[in-house]
Amino acid sequence: MIASLKRVIIGRPLKSTELGEQRLNKTKALAILSSDALSSVAYGPEQILIALVAVSMTAFWYSIPIGIGVLVLLTALILSYRQIIFAYPHGGGAYVVSKQNLGKYPGLVAGVSLLVDYILTVAVSVSAGTDAITSAFPSLHEHTVIIAVIFVLLITLLNLRGVTESASILAYPVYLFVLALFILIGAGLYNIATGGVSPELHTPMGTHVAGISLFLLLKAFASGSSALTGVEAISNAIPNFKSPEPNNAAKTLSAMGVLLAILFAGIVFLAYYYGISPKAEVTVVSQIAEETFGRNFMYFFIQGTTALILVLAANTGYSAFPLLAVNLAKDKFIPRMFTARGDRLGYSNGIISLAVLSILLIILFKGQTDQLIPLYAVGVFIPFTLSQTGMMVKWIREKPKGWVLKLTINGVGALISFTVSIIFFLTKFSHVWPVLIFLPVLIFVLHRINKHYESIGEQLNRATCEPVLPIEGNVIILPVSGITHVVEQSLAYAKSLGAAQIIAVYIPFERDEEATFERKWEQFMPDVRLVTLHSPYRSIVQPLLKFVDTVERKAKESNHQVTVIIPQFIPKKGWHNILHNQTSFYLRTRLLYHSSVVLTTVPYHLKK
C-alpha cells in the first residue's frame, strides 16, 4: 500500500539510463534556476526604502544612485560567475572554487554558507510569497506560517517527482511574472511620460536631506543587494543542463542578469517616482500596481504572479542544495546518503532535508521575511567573496591567455562582495550575529564528519589493518527462554555449522525455575551443553554479556570464533510486535558493539 501511494504521489521509478532525459534546456533552466534572483526584485527595492525611511521620505531619492550601485555589483557578479562556469564545468560553484584555490577551510566556509543560504532561500521565498498573498487578502495574515509550510510541502513533492517535471510546471509562473512586471513597468513609465503621475509625489534628485549619513547609505546599499541572492545558483547546477553544459549555463546566466537588471531598475524607479513608502502589511510592488492600475484584474494578476514566483523561487534552493550536498558528500564532509539518487533520479535525501530545515526556520521566525533577509544575504556574499578571491588565485597561478582581464573582473567582484559583507555586519549586526555562531559550529561538525570517514578508510584499508588471524573453529552461544519450536530450529541451524562447541544459555530469575528447566533440557537436548545463569536482579542482558566475555577470552587462546545465535519469532502482522517484549532486539543491539562476536539471527515466521 505504501509503495502504491508513493508511486501515485512521486511517480514511477526511472531507470538510471533515463538520466539524460532529466536534464534542462535553457528555457526551463532559466525559469528553475533564476526564479530566486528574479523574484528578489519583489523585496530588494523595498529593503532599500526600509533603510532610508529611518531618516525621512525625502531621502527616497537616494534609492536611484543606490540602485545603480546594485546594478554595478550585479554586472561584476554575472561576469565573474560566467568565468567560474567555464573554469569549473562540473558545478560546485563557490565551494569547489574556494576549496581548490584557497584551501580546505575556506572551501568549507563557502560550502556551509551556501547550504545555509539555500535553506534560507526556501524560507525567505515562501515567506515573501505568503506576504504577497496576505497583502491582497489581509484576512489571511494571521495564517502566514501555516500557508508558508503548505507551500514548502507542495514544492518538495514537486521536486521529488523529478527536475524535468517540476521545470515543466514551474516555468509558466516564472515567465508570467516577468511578463506581469514588464507590463507594470511599461504602464508605469507610460503614465509618467504622459503626466499621469504627479511630480510632487517624490523628492527631486539632489535634494538635501538632514540626518543622512554614509553609514545609512551603505546600510541601504547592503539591504538592496539582497536582490542579488540566487545569482550563483546556475554555477552550482551546471550538471542539470543539457549538453554542452557550460555554454548553456553561461547563456542562461547572462539572460538572467539582463532580466534582473531591467526588472530591478524598473521597480526602483517607479517606487521613487510614485513616492511609495514601505508598509508592514502591503508590499512595495503591491502599492505600485495599485497606483498604476487600481484594484482591478491587472492588480490581482501582478499580485498573483508575484506571489507565485516568490513561492516558486524556493525551487532554486531545491535545484542547487542537493547538488552542493553531493559535492560535500563526495569530499566526505556530510553523510554519504546525500549522493544517492531517488526513484525519480533526483537527490531525494537532499530535497527532504532542505524541506525539513526550511519549515523549522519558517516556524522559528514566524514567517517574518524582514527577519530572515539579512541572514539570507550574508550567506550569499560570504561565498561570493571567497569564490571571486579563489578565481583571482587561479588566474595568478595559471596565467592563461587574457588572464589580466579575468583577474580584474574577479578582483572587482571580490572587492564589492567583501565590502557588502562587511557593511552587513556593521549595519545589521543585531540581525546577522547568529552567523558568527552557527558557521563555526557547522564547520566544526563537518570537520568531525570528515575525520570520521578518514578514520574508517584507514581502518578498512588492508595495508593499514592488522593481519587476519586464521579461525580454527567456532564456539556457538545460543540464548534460550524456553523449549520451543523456535529454539529447536535454531539448534538445528547451529549444528549444521559444524561448531566445535554449542552452549545453550538460560537465564532464570528464580532458583526453582533453574532446576526445573535443567531437567526439561536434559530430556529435550542432552547432547547440547546447557549453562544456567541465575539473575537475582531480573536482567537478561548483563549476565549474558559477562558470560560471552568469559567464553570469548578462552576462545581467543585457541583461535576460535565466538558466534551468538539469537532465535526470534516474527509475528504475521507488524502491529503484533508491540505485544512482545523484544528481548532479541535488545540483545542484538548490545552485542552488535561487542568487539569480535559474530551475531546471527534465526527467524521463525508465525503463520497466524
MILUM-243417 format. One record per residue (C-alpha): x, z, y. Coordinates in steps of 0.1 Angstrom, whole numbers, padded with zeros to 4 digits, always signed. Layout:
XZY
...
END
This chain:
+0000+0000+0000
+0028+0009+0024
+0046-0023+0016
+0015-0044+0023
+0008-0026+0056
+0045-0032+0066
+0041-0069+0058
+0009-0072+0079
+0025-0054+0109
+0060-0068+0108
+0056-0100+0088
+0070-0114+0056
+0107-0107+0049
+0131-0135+0059
+0160-0149+0038
+0195-0145+0052
+0197-0183+0053
+0169-0183+0079
+0191-0165+0105
+0198-0197+0124
+0161-0202+0130
+0160-0169+0147
+0184-0180+0175
+0172-0186+0210
+0172-0218+0232
+0180-0214+0269
+0143-0213+0279
+0134-0185+0256
+0167-0167+0262
+0162-0167+0300
+0128-0150+0295
+0140-0125+0270
+0174-0116+0284
+0167-0120+0321
+0134-0101+0322
+0152-0068+0331
+0172-0084+0360
+0142-0104+0373
+0118-0075+0371
+0141-0053+0392
+0130-0072+0423
+0098-0052+0419
+0116-0020+0427
+0151-0028+0440
+0140-0037+0476
+0117-0007+0475
+0147+0015+0468
+0164+0003+0500
+0133+0012+0521
+0130+0046+0504
+0166+0053+0515
+0161+0040+0551
+0127+0058+0557
+0147+0090+0557
+0157+0081+0593
+0126+0062+0605
+0107+0030+0601
+0127+0015+0629
+0157+0015+0606
+0139-0010+0582
+0157-0040+0599
+0189-0028+0581
+0173-0039+0549
+0182-0075+0558
+0220-0070+0560
+0219-0046+0531
+0200-0072+0511
+0227-0098+0519
+0253-0074+0507
+0235-0070+0474
+0234-0108+0470
+0271-0110+0476
+0276-0084+0448
+0252-0105+0426
+0273-0136+0432
+0305-0118+0422
+0290-0104+0391
+0275-0137+0379
+0309-0155+0384
+0326-0126+0366
+0303-0125+0336
+0305-0163+0332
+0342-0158+0327
+0335-0130+0302
+0311-0152+0282
+0338-0179+0277
+0366-0154+0271
+0346-0133+0245
+0321-0158+0229
+0312-0134+0201
+0294-0110+0225
+0300-0073+0232
+0303-0076+0269
+0318-0047+0288
+0326-0027+0256
+0347-0054+0239
+0364-0064+0272
+0373-0028+0281
+0384-0019+0245
+0407-0049+0241
+0423-0048+0276
+0421-0012+0288
+0422+0007+0255
+0400+0027+0231
+0387+0053+0255
+0378+0031+0285
+0360+0009+0259
+0341+0040+0247
+0332+0049+0282
+0318+0013+0287
+0301+0013+0254
+0284+0047+0258
+0274+0039+0294
+0257+0007+0282
+0240+0024+0253
+0225+0049+0277
+0218+0022+0302
+0197+0002+0276
+0178+0033+0267
+0171+0038+0305
+0162+0001+0307
+0133+0006+0284
+0122+0039+0301
+0125+0026+0337
+0109-0008+0330
+0080+0006+0311
+0075+0034+0337
+0077+0009+0366
+0052-0014+0348
+0029+0016+0344
+0033+0023+0382
+0022-0013+0390
-0009-0008+0368
-0018+0026+0384
-0012+0010+0419
-0040-0014+0412
-0062+0012+0393
-0054+0046+0408
-0078+0064+0384
-0052+0058+0356
-0024+0076+0375
-0028+0108+0355
-0024+0089+0322
+0010+0074+0332
+0030+0089+0303
+0005+0080+0276
+0003+0044+0289
+0041+0041+0290
+0045+0054+0254
+0019+0030+0241
+0037+0001+0258
+0071+0012+0242
+0054+0013+0207
+0039-0022+0212
+0072-0037+0223
+0090-0020+0194
+0066-0036+0169
+0070-0070+0185
+0108-0068+0182
+0106-0056+0146
+0089-0089+0139
+0120-0108+0150
+0138-0123+0180
+0122-0157+0179
+0086-0144+0175
+0090-0119+0203
+0106-0145+0226
+0077-0170+0220
+0052-0143+0231
+0072-0127+0260
+0083-0160+0276
+0049-0167+0291
+0045-0134+0311
+0081-0137+0325
+0075-0173+0338
+0041-0163+0351
+0058-0135+0370
+0083-0159+0385
+0055-0183+0394
+0034-0155+0410
+0063-0143+0431
+0072-0178+0442
+0035-0182+0453
+0036-0148+0471
+0069-0156+0489
+0058-0191+0498
+0024-0179+0511
+0041-0150+0530
+0066-0174+0546
+0038-0198+0555
+0018-0170+0571
+0049-0160+0592
+0056-0196+0602
+0020-0202+0613
+0018-0170+0632
-0004-0153+0608
+0018-0121+0608
+0022-0102+0640
+0059-0098+0651
+0050-0063+0663
+0048-0051+0627
+0086-0049+0623
+0115-0037+0644
+0136-0066+0659
+0170-0072+0643
+0198-0053+0660
+0176-0026+0674
+0195+0007+0680
+0183+0034+0656
+0191+0070+0664
+0204+0090+0634
+0216+0061+0614
+0250+0066+0597
+0274+0048+0574
+0266+0073+0547
+0229+0065+0548
+0235+0027+0549
+0258+0030+0518
+0231+0050+0501
+0206+0023+0508
+0230-0004+0496
+0237+0015+0463
+0199+0020+0459
+0193-0017+0464
+0220-0026+0439
+0197-0012+0412
+0182-0047+0414
+0213-0060+0396
+0207-0040+0364
+0205-0062+0334
+0229-0089+0347
+0253-0080+0318
+0227-0083+0290
+0234-0120+0284
+0271-0114+0278
+0263-0088+0252
+0238-0110+0234
+0257-0143+0231
+0253-0143+0192
+0215-0147+0198
+0219-0181+0214
+0217-0215+0197
+0250-0235+0194
+0271-0239+0215
+0265-0203+0222
+0289-0197+0252
+0277-0228+0270
+0241-0220+0266
+0247-0183+0276
+0266-0193+0307
+0239-0217+0319
+0212-0191+0312
+0233-0166+0333
+0235-0190+0362
+0198-0198+0361
+0191-0160+0361
+0214-0155+0391
+0197-0182+0412
+0161-0169+0404
+0171-0133+0410
+0187-0142+0444
+0157-0161+0456
+0131-0135+0445
+0151-0105+0458
+0158-0122+0491
+0121-0132+0495
+0107-0097+0488
+0133-0080+0511
+0125-0104+0539
+0087-0101+0535
+0088-0063+0533
+0108-0062+0565
+0086-0087+0584
+0054-0072+0573
+0066-0037+0583
+0059-0024+0548
+0067+0013+0542
+0072+0027+0507
+0043+0049+0494
+0041+0073+0465
+0013+0056+0446
+0014+0020+0458
+0044-0003+0452
+0060-0024+0479
+0051-0056+0460
+0015-0044+0458
+0014-0039+0496
+0029-0073+0503
+0004-0090+0480
-0025-0072+0496
-0013-0081+0531
-0009-0117+0521
-0040-0123+0500
-0062-0093+0503
-0076-0077+0472
-0087-0110+0456
-0078-0129+0424
-0042-0137+0437
-0035-0100+0444
-0046-0090+0409
-0027-0119+0394
+0005-0108+0411
+0000-0072+0402
-0009-0081+0366
+0022-0103+0361
+0044-0077+0378
+0031-0050+0355
+0037-0073+0325
+0073-0083+0334
+0082-0047+0343
+0069-0036+0309
+0084-0065+0290
+0117-0061+0309
+0123-0034+0283
+0128-0062+0259
+0162-0068+0274
+0172-0034+0261
+0158-0043+0227
+0178-0075+0227
+0212-0060+0238
+0211-0024+0225
+0211-0034+0188
+0240-0059+0192
+0261-0034+0212
+0254-0009+0185
+0266-0034+0159
+0299-0037+0177
+0303+0000+0179
+0294+0005+0143
+0319-0022+0132
+0345-0002+0151
+0334+0029+0132
+0322+0048+0163
+0285+0051+0153
+0268+0052+0119
+0272+0021+0097
+0234+0018+0093
+0233+0000+0127
+0250-0030+0112
+0222-0035+0086
+0196-0062+0093
+0159-0056+0085
+0133-0077+0068
+0130-0099+0098
+0168-0103+0103
+0168-0081+0133
+0188-0049+0136
+0159-0026+0128
+0177+0007+0130
+0189-0001+0165
+0154-0011+0176
+0138+0020+0162
+0165+0043+0176
+0161+0028+0210
+0123+0033+0209
+0125+0069+0200
+0151+0078+0226
+0132+0059+0253
+0100+0077+0245
+0118+0110+0248
+0131+0101+0282
+0097+0090+0294
+0081+0123+0283
+0110+0143+0297
+0108+0127+0332
+0070+0123+0330
+0073+0086+0337
+0087+0090+0372
+0107+0058+0379
+0124+0072+0410
+0139+0100+0390
+0153+0075+0364
+0166+0046+0385
+0198+0064+0399
+0209+0073+0363
+0200+0038+0352
+0221+0022+0380
+0251+0044+0374
+0250+0035+0337
+0253-0002+0347
+0280+0000+0374
+0305+0020+0354
+0306-0008+0327
+0306-0034+0355
+0338-0018+0369
+0355-0014+0336
+0347-0049+0324
+0359-0066+0356
+0391-0044+0355
+0396-0054+0319
+0394-0091+0327
+0419-0086+0355
+0444-0071+0330
+0437-0100+0306
+0444-0127+0333
+0476-0109+0344
+0488-0105+0308
+0479-0141+0296
+0482-0161+0328
+0461-0191+0317
+0455-0222+0339
+0437-0212+0371
+0443-0175+0364
+0448-0166+0401
+0412-0177+0410
+0399-0159+0379
+0418-0128+0388
+0404-0129+0423
+0368-0133+0411
+0371-0104+0388
+0390-0084+0413
+0362-0087+0439
+0337-0078+0412
+0357-0047+0402
+0362-0035+0437
+0325-0038+0447
+0313-0023+0414
+0337+0006+0418
+0326+0011+0454
+0289+0012+0444
+0296+0036+0416
+0314+0060+0440
+0285+0056+0465
+0260+0066+0438
+0279+0097+0430
+0284+0107+0467
+0249+0099+0479
+0227+0107+0449
+0247+0134+0432
+0216+0156+0427
+0202+0127+0405
+0233+0114+0387
+0251+0146+0379
+0239+0145+0343
+0262+0115+0338
+0292+0138+0342
+0279+0159+0312
+0264+0135+0287
+0291+0108+0290
+0319+0131+0279
+0297+0147+0253
+0287+0114+0238
+0323+0101+0239
+0334+0132+0220
+0306+0127+0194
+0316+0090+0189
+0353+0101+0187
+0344+0126+0159
+0324+0099+0140
+0354+0076+0142
+0377+0103+0129
+0353+0109+0100
+0353+0073+0090
+0391+0071+0092
+0393+0102+0071
+0370+0087+0045
+0390+0055+0044
+0422+0074+0039
+0408+0095+0011
+0393+0064-0007
+0424+0043-0004
+0442+0041-0038
+0476+0041-0021
+0470+0075-0004
+0449+0092-0031
+0461+0115-0058
+0466+0097-0092
+0436+0099-0115
+0443+0121-0145
+0432+0110-0179
+0400+0126-0193
+0405+0139-0228
+0369+0149-0234
+0336+0161-0219
+0320+0196-0217
+0283+0194-0210
+0263+0222-0195
+0225+0220-0198
+0204+0244-0178
+0171+0251-0197
+0140+0270-0186
+0122+0269-0219
+0119+0250-0252
+0100+0218-0242
+0100+0181-0249
+0120+0175-0216
+0148+0198-0229
+0147+0181-0263
+0151+0147-0247
+0179+0160-0225
+0197+0174-0256
+0194+0141-0274
+0210+0123-0245
+0238+0149-0243
+0246+0144-0280
+0247+0107-0275
+0277+0111-0251
+0299+0124-0279
+0309+0155-0259
+0335+0179-0271
+0311+0208-0264
+0275+0212-0253
+0264+0245-0238
+0228+0253-0230
+0223+0279-0203
+0192+0301-0200
+0188+0325-0170
+0162+0352-0177
+0151+0378-0152
+0142+0404-0178
+0161+0417-0208
+0132+0413-0232
+0129+0376-0222
+0166+0372-0231
+0162+0384-0266
+0130+0365-0272
+0144+0332-0260
+0176+0336-0281
+0155+0340-0313
+0135+0309-0304
+0166+0289-0296
+0182+0297-0329
+0152+0282-0347
+0149+0252-0323
+0185+0240-0320
+0210+0262-0339
+0238+0236-0336
+0239+0239-0298
+0256+0269-0283
+0233+0290-0260
+0245+0311-0232
+0221+0335-0215
+0229+0348-0180
+0207+0378-0171
+0198+0376-0134
+0186+0410-0121
+0182+0396-0086
+0160+0367-0098
+0184+0340-0087
+0189+0309-0108
+0214+0290-0087
+0241+0317-0082
+0246+0327-0118
+0247+0291-0129
+0273+0282-0102
+0295+0311-0113
+0293+0300-0149
+0301+0264-0140
+0332+0276-0121
+0343+0295-0152
+0339+0266-0175
+0355+0242-0151
+0387+0263-0148
+0391+0264-0186
+0382+0227-0189
+0410+0217-0164
+0436+0232-0187
+0428+0207-0214
+0419+0178-0191
+0382+0180-0199
+0355+0168-0176
+0325+0192-0169
+0291+0174-0167
+0259+0192-0158
+0228+0176-0172
+0196+0186-0154
+0163+0180-0172
+0134+0171-0149
+0098+0160-0154
+0083+0136-0130
+0046+0140-0122
+0024+0109-0124
+0012+0114-0088
+0035+0122-0059
+0014+0150-0044
+0017+0169-0077
+0053+0177-0068
+0041+0204-0043
+0026+0223-0072
+0060+0229-0088
+0090+0249-0076
+0115+0220-0075
+0143+0241-0092
+0160+0209-0104
+0162+0196-0068
+0179+0229-0056
+0204+0228-0085
+0213+0192-0077
+0217+0199-0040
+0241+0229-0047
+0261+0213-0075
+0264+0180-0056
+0290+0195-0033
+0309+0212-0062
+0344+0197-0062
+0347+0180-0096
+0315+0184-0116
+0296+0153-0127
+0258+0155-0123
+0233+0137-0145
+0195+0139-0142
+0174+0132-0173
+0139+0123-0160
+0108+0126-0182
+0078+0109-0167
+0044+0125-0173
+0016+0102-0182
-0014+0121-0168
END
